[in-house]
Amino acid sequence: MKSAIIQLETLACPSCVLKIESALKALNGVEKESVKVLFNSSKAKFNFDDEKLSVEEAAKAIAVLGYEVKKTQVK
């Protein structure tokens, strides 16, 4: 498992958090319990299996919802 942090453009409302969390949890390879979207810092944090999913694919799933991804980080 790897950890990812996706920095987003400023989130407009708390419902944005729920939309992004739901999209990430729906992806194959994401550890669902680890998904956290932080409204105040506009970051999405989660653990994932890099054999099933790339952080770029996760970022694309967020972008499809209409949110701008500023940068990604994998640990």
N, C-alpha and C positions, 0 to 999 in steps of 0.2 A: 504494500500500500504506500502511496505517496500522498502528500498533502499539497493542496493548491490554494492560492489566494488570487482572486480576480478582482482587480480594482475597477470600479465602475464610475461612470459619470455620476454626478450627484443624483441620488434617488429622490423623487418628488413626494412620495407618500408611503405610509406603512404598508399599503396594499401591494406596492411594488415588491416589497420584501417577500410576501407570500407567493407572488407569481414566480419570482426567481427561484425561491426554495422549492416550489413544486416542480418546476422545469428541471432543476438539477437532480432532485430525488427520482425523477422518471427515467433518468439516463442509466443504461446498463453499465455497471462498473463503479458507480458512485456508492459509497457507504452512506446510506440514507440517514443514519443517526448522527453523522458528523456534519451534516449540512447546516451552516449558519450564515445568514445574510445580515450584516450589521448596517442598520439604517444610518446612523450618525457618521460612520466613516465610509459608507458606500463600498463595502467589501463583501465578497462572497468567499467563504472558507469551507472546504470540504476535503475528505479523503477519497481517493479513488484507486482502482486497479489499473495501472498503466498498460496492462496487456489487453484490456477491454475498451479503454477510453483514453483519449488524449485531452490535455487541458484546452487545446485549441477547439476540440469538438464541444467541450462544455461551454467555452466562451461563445461559440457560434450559436448554441442553444439559447443563450441569454440574449445575444444580438438579434435573433429572430423575433424575440418578444418586443424589440424596439428600444433596448437599453444599450448605451454605448460602452464598450469595454475599453478601458484606458491601457491596462497592462495586465499580464499574467505572471505568476511566480509559482514555481514548483519546488518542493523540498523533499 
